[in-house]
Amino acid sequence: MQSEPSYNGLPPYAHPLNSDQMSLIASALLDMQRALNHQTILIAQLQDELAELRRHNDWYHAQFAQMFRVMARDVRELRATLICSLLEEGPITAEHLITLLRQTPDEELTGKIKSGAVGRQAN
């Protein structure tokens, strides 16, 4: 005796569900739907927060890049000012000029501190 095929390949129920069982299934399905909706809302909120963090990160990256460009320009201008002030004070050797051009800002500051030039205004 073969059983007759049922919808979606599921075996046919031996007995029909009563109204209490149907209401429990309906209640469980509604609870699952609410949970899915809640999870969807939470995922959307997380996506919004992530997008906001990316915007902040992009803004900070742009600000840092701009600050770095300004600082590099200022270091070049300070070095040029130092070289010009030395040239105004008198003759300078090519070796000394090359040394000044190759100095890092930290080395330059250390040299000024040792020579006592820190705080002195160039006229």
C-alpha positions as CSV (number, residue, x, y, z in Angstrom):
1,M,0.0,0.0,0.0
2,Q,1.6,3.2,-1.1
3,S,0.9,6.5,0.7
4,E,-0.3,9.2,-1.5
5,P,2.2,12.1,-2.1
6,S,1.5,15.3,-0.2
7,Y,2.1,18.9,-0.9
8,N,5.9,19.9,-0.9
9,G,6.9,16.2,-0.4
10,L,5.9,16.2,3.2
11,P,4.1,13.2,4.6
12,P,0.4,13.6,5.1
13,Y,-0.7,14.2,8.7
14,A,-2.3,11.2,10.3
15,H,-4.9,13.5,12.0
16,P,-5.9,17.1,11.4
17,L,-4.6,19.8,13.8
18,N,-7.1,21.1,16.3
19,S,-7.7,24.9,16.8
20,D,-5.4,25.1,19.9
21,Q,-2.5,23.6,17.9
22,M,-3.2,25.9,15.0
23,S,-3.3,28.9,17.3
24,L,0.1,27.9,18.9
25,I,1.7,27.5,15.4
26,A,0.2,30.9,14.4
27,S,1.5,32.5,17.6
28,A,5.0,31.0,17.1
29,L,5.1,32.3,13.5
30,L,4.1,35.8,14.7
31,D,6.8,35.7,17.3
32,M,9.3,34.7,14.7
33,Q,8.1,37.5,12.4
34,R,8.5,40.0,15.3
35,A,12.0,38.7,16.1
36,L,13.0,39.0,12.4
37,N,11.6,42.5,12.2
38,H,13.5,43.4,15.4
39,Q,16.7,41.9,14.0
40,T,16.2,43.8,10.7
41,I,15.9,47.1,12.6
42,L,19.0,46.3,14.7
43,I,21.0,45.5,11.5
44,A,19.9,48.7,9.9
45,Q,21.0,50.7,13.0
46,L,24.4,49.0,12.9
47,Q,24.7,49.8,9.2
48,D,23.9,53.4,10.0
49,E,26.5,53.5,12.8
50,L,29.1,52.0,10.5
51,A,28.4,54.5,7.8
52,E,28.7,57.3,10.4
53,L,32.0,55.9,11.6
54,R,33.3,55.7,8.0
55,R,32.3,59.4,7.4
56,H,34.1,60.4,10.6
57,N,37.1,58.3,9.6
58,D,37.2,59.9,6.1
59,W,36.9,63.4,7.7
60,Y,39.7,62.7,10.2
61,H,41.9,61.3,7.4
62,A,41.3,64.4,5.3
63,Q,42.1,66.7,8.2
64,F,45.3,64.8,9.0
65,A,46.4,65.0,5.4
66,Q,45.7,68.7,5.3
67,M,47.5,69.3,8.6
68,F,50.5,67.3,7.4
69,R,50.6,69.4,4.2
70,V,50.5,72.6,6.2
71,M,53.2,71.4,8.5
72,A,55.5,70.3,5.7
73,R,55.0,73.7,4.0
74,D,55.7,75.5,7.3
75,V,58.9,73.5,7.9
76,R,60.1,74.4,4.4
77,E,59.3,78.1,5.0
78,L,61.0,78.0,8.4
79,R,64.1,76.4,6.8
80,A,64.1,79.0,4.0
81,T,63.8,81.8,6.6
82,L,66.7,80.4,8.6
83,I,68.9,80.2,5.5
84,C,67.9,83.7,4.4
85,S,68.7,85.1,7.9
86,L,72.1,83.4,7.9
87,L,72.8,84.8,4.5
88,E,72.0,88.3,5.7
89,E,74.3,88.0,8.6
90,G,77.3,87.4,6.4
91,P,79.0,84.9,4.1
92,I,78.0,81.3,4.4
93,T,79.9,78.3,3.0
94,A,78.3,75.9,0.5
95,E,79.0,73.1,3.0
96,H,77.1,74.9,5.8
97,L,74.2,75.6,3.3
98,I,74.0,72.0,2.3
99,T,74.0,70.9,5.9
100,L,71.1,73.3,6.6
101,L,69.1,72.0,3.7
102,R,69.5,68.4,4.8
103,Q,68.7,68.9,8.5
104,T,65.6,67.5,9.9
105,P,63.5,69.9,12.1
106,D,64.6,68.1,15.3
107,E,68.3,68.5,14.4
108,E,67.7,72.2,13.5
109,L,66.0,72.9,16.8
110,T,68.8,71.1,18.7
111,G,71.4,73.1,16.9
112,K,69.6,76.4,17.7
113,I,69.3,75.5,21.3
114,K,73.0,74.7,21.5
115,S,74.0,77.9,19.8
116,G,71.6,80.0,22.0
117,A,69.6,81.2,19.0
118,V,66.3,80.1,20.3
119,G,64.1,83.1,21.1
120,R,66.3,85.5,19.2
121,Q,64.4,87.5,16.5
122,A,66.0,87.9,13.1
123,N,66.0,91.5,11.9
